[in-house]
């Protein structure tokens, strides 16, 4: 039986994660964690998340919450995740990260933490969805086949409460396409067009963001050629797919060597 701790347990994503862990075979929710002073502390995590009483009270002490856990699932924010990762490495706990918005420097720090930790490694993915990760593989193949003659534009849509822009998923899509085309994403990504900005350059990858309402997440990559257009799209209907992917990552991570992995490793898409 794999013991799972969930942080950000009182949030919308936390509720879906708790449900997914509760439904998974050979897994149990060992602890639910929130930040100090959160009004949900002391409440039963199962009742709060809608899956029924689990006998697991939400706590605000990460170390206490990790004591009986094998793996922590973290869908919070980069700064919080980094602090949690340091504690996980110190205590020898695995970590599955669905947080987005990491800077290159923060990603490098997570890599170093994974390599130096005593635990069973870290899975970091901008999107835990199996479908999105299939799209990542398709994008690499499409870009390689289409080559330099197609313009690339990426449009992503999310709910009005999302704090980072563009989404981590959109950035990863841009990185994959740029790499397949022999370009440096950080040099060719174009986030803003306004006024007399001139003609589109051949090498750039357009990154467009839409925010509104309760959109869970939509991503479309356009390969636009002369007289034809290819679109690869993914639309998330609920947060459950992210939660199921995180649970799958937990099961895969058990027994793995320390290191930094992603969902392409989990799904064996390398």
C-alpha positions in Angstrom: 0.0 0.0 0.0 1.4 3.4 -1.1 0.9 6.2 1.3 0.2 9.5 -0.3 0.2 13.0 1.1 -1.6 15.9 -0.7 -0.7 19.5 -0.1 -3.0 22.4 -1.1 -5.6 19.9 0.1 -8.5 22.4 0.6 -8.3 23.8 -3.0 -10.2 22.8 -6.1 -7.3 20.7 -7.4 -6.6 19.3 -3.9 -10.1 17.9 -3.7 -9.7 16.2 -7.1 -6.4 14.7 -6.0 -7.8 13.4 -2.8 -10.7 11.7 -4.7 -8.2 10.2 -7.2 -6.0 8.8 -4.4 -9.0 7.4 -2.6 -10.2 5.6 -5.8 -6.8 4.2 -6.7 -5.9 0.6 -5.9 -3.0 0.0 -3.5 -3.0 3.7 -2.4 -4.3 5.5 0.6 -4.4 9.1 1.7 -2.1 9.3 4.6 -2.2 13.1 5.1 -3.7 16.3 3.8 -1.8 19.5 4.2 -2.6 23.2 4.0 -0.7 26.4 4.9 -0.6 27.6 8.4 -3.8 29.2 9.6 -6.0 27.9 6.8 -9.6 27.7 7.9 -9.9 24.1 6.7 -7.3 22.8 9.1 -8.8 20.2 11.4 -11.5 19.2 9.0 -11.8 15.7 7.5 -10.1 15.9 4.1 -12.6 13.3 2.6 -15.7 15.2 3.7 -14.3 18.5 2.5 -13.3 17.0 -0.9 -16.7 15.2 -1.3 -15.6 11.6 -1.2 -16.9 10.8 2.3 -15.2 10.6 5.7 -11.6 9.3 5.5 -10.4 9.9 9.0 -7.7 12.2 7.7 -7.7 15.6 9.2 -6.1 18.6 7.3 -3.0 19.7 9.0 -0.7 22.7 8.6 2.6 21.0 9.5 4.4 19.6 6.4 6.9 17.6 8.4 4.2 16.0 10.5 2.1 15.3 7.4 5.0 13.6 5.6 5.9 11.4 8.5 3.9 8.4 7.4 3.8 9.3 3.6 5.8 7.7 0.8 5.1 10.4 -1.8 3.8 14.0 -1.7 1.6 15.4 -4.5 2.1 19.1 -4.9 0.0 21.3 -7.2 0.7 24.6 -5.4 3.0 27.4 -6.5 6.7 27.4 -7.5 8.1 29.0 -4.3 6.0 26.8 -2.1 6.9 23.7 -4.1 10.6 24.4 -3.8 10.3 24.6 0.0 8.3 21.4 0.0 10.9 19.7 -2.2 13.7 20.5 0.1 11.8 19.0 3.0 10.9 15.9 1.0 14.6 15.4 0.0 15.6 15.8 3.7 13.0 13.3 4.9 13.5 10.8 2.0 10.0 11.2 0.4 9.1 11.1 -3.2 7.5 14.1 -4.9 5.0 14.5 -7.8 4.8 18.1 -8.9 1.9 19.6 -11.0 2.7 23.2 -10.1 3.5 25.5 -13.1 5.3 28.7 -13.7 8.8 27.6 -12.7 11.7 29.7 -14.0 14.7 27.9 -15.6 16.6 28.6 -12.4 13.9 27.0 -10.2 13.7 24.0 -12.5 17.5 23.6 -12.2 17.2 23.7 -8.4 14.5 21.0 -8.5 16.9 18.9 -10.6 19.6 19.3 -8.0 17.2 18.5 -5.2 16.1 15.3 -7.0 19.7 14.2 -7.6 20.8 14.9 -4.0 17.7 13.6 -2.2 17.4 10.4 -0.2 13.9 9.6 -1.6 12.6 7.9 -4.7 12.8 10.9 -7.0 10.7 13.7 -8.3 8.2 13.7 -11.2 7.8 17.3 -12.5 5.3 17.9 -15.4 3.6 21.1 -16.6 0.6 18.9 -17.3 -0.2 15.5 -15.8 -2.8 14.6 -18.4 -2.1 11.5 -20.4 -3.7 13.1 -23.5 -1.5 16.2 -23.2 1.6 14.1 -23.0 0.5 12.2 -26.1 0.2 15.6 -27.8 3.8 16.4 -26.7 5.0 13.4 -28.7 2.8 14.2 -31.7 4.1 17.7 -31.8 7.6 16.6 -31.9 6.9 14.3 -34.8 4.7 16.8 -36.6 7.4 19.6 -36.4 10.1 17.2 -37.6 8.0 16.1 -40.6 6.8 19.6 -41.6 10.1 21.2 -41.1 10.9 24.9 -41.6 8.1 25.8 -44.1 5.3 26.1 -41.6 4.7 29.0 -39.3 3.9 27.9 -35.7 1.4 29.6 -33.4 0.3 28.4 -30.0 -3.0 29.5 -28.3 -3.9 28.5 -24.8 -7.0 29.2 -22.7 -7.6 29.0 -19.0 -9.9 30.1 -16.2 -9.7 33.7 -14.9 -7.9 32.7 -11.7 -4.8 31.2 -13.3 -1.8 33.2 -12.2 1.0 32.3 -14.7 0.9 33.1 -18.4 1.5 31.5 -20.8 0.6 28.2 -19.2 3.4 25.7 -18.4 1.8 23.3 -20.9 2.0 25.9 -23.7 5.6 26.7 -22.9 6.5 23.0 -23.0 4.7 22.7 -26.3 6.7 25.7 -27.6 10.0 24.2 -26.3 9.2 20.8 -28.0 8.4 22.4 -31.4 11.4 24.7 -31.2 13.8 21.9 -30.3 12.5 19.7 -33.2 13.1 22.6 -35.6 16.6 23.4 -34.2 15.6 26.7 -32.6 16.0 28.1 -29.1 12.5 28.6 -27.7 13.7 31.5 -25.4 15.0 33.3 -28.5 12.0 32.7 -30.9 8.9 32.9 -28.6 6.8 35.9 -29.4 4.4 36.8 -26.6 3.1 40.2 -27.9 2.0 41.8 -31.1 0.5 45.2 -31.2 0.4 48.1 -33.6 2.9 48.4 -36.5 5.0 45.5 -35.3 6.1 44.4 -38.8 5.7 41.2 -40.7 5.9 37.9 -38.8 9.5 36.5 -38.8 10.0 33.0 -40.2 11.6 31.6 -37.0 9.2 33.0 -34.4 6.7 30.9 -32.4 3.7 32.9 -31.5 2.4 32.4 -27.9 -1.1 33.7 -27.3 -3.0 33.6 -24.0 -6.8 33.8 -23.3 -8.1 34.0 -19.7 -11.8 33.8 -18.7 -14.5 32.1 -16.8 -14.0 28.6 -15.6 -12.1 27.1 -18.6 -10.1 24.2 -17.2 -7.5 24.3 -20.0 -7.4 24.3 -23.8 -4.3 24.3 -26.0 -4.0 24.4 -29.8 -0.8 24.4 -31.8 -1.2 25.6 -35.4 1.2 24.6 -38.1 0.4 27.1 -40.9 1.7 26.6 -44.4 0.9 28.0 -47.8 -2.6 26.7 -48.6 -2.9 24.3 -45.7 -3.1 24.3 -41.9 -2.6 21.6 -39.3 -4.0 21.9 -35.8 -3.2 19.7 -32.8 -5.5 20.5 -29.9 -6.2 19.3 -26.4 -9.2 20.4 -24.3 -9.5 19.5 -20.6 -13.1 18.9 -19.5 -12.3 18.6 -15.8 -9.5 18.6 -13.3 -9.9 14.8 -12.8 -7.6 14.0 -15.7 -4.7 15.9 -14.0 -5.4 14.1 -10.7 -5.5 10.7 -12.4 -2.2 11.4 -14.1 -0.6 12.4 -10.8 -1.8 9.2 -9.2 -0.3 7.2 -12.1 3.0 9.1 -11.6 3.0 8.1 -7.9 2.6 4.4 -8.8 5.4 4.7 -11.4 7.7 6.6 -9.1 7.8 3.8 -6.4 11.1 2.1 -6.4 12.8 4.5 -8.9 16.3 6.0 -8.3 16.6 9.6 -7.1 16.4 12.0 -9.9 14.1 14.4 -11.8 11.6 12.7 -14.1 8.6 13.9 -16.1 5.4 12.4 -17.5 7.2 11.3 -20.7 9.2 9.0 -18.5 6.1 7.8 -16.6 4.2 7.0 -19.9 7.4 5.6 -21.6 7.1 8.0 -24.5 10.8 8.7 -24.8 
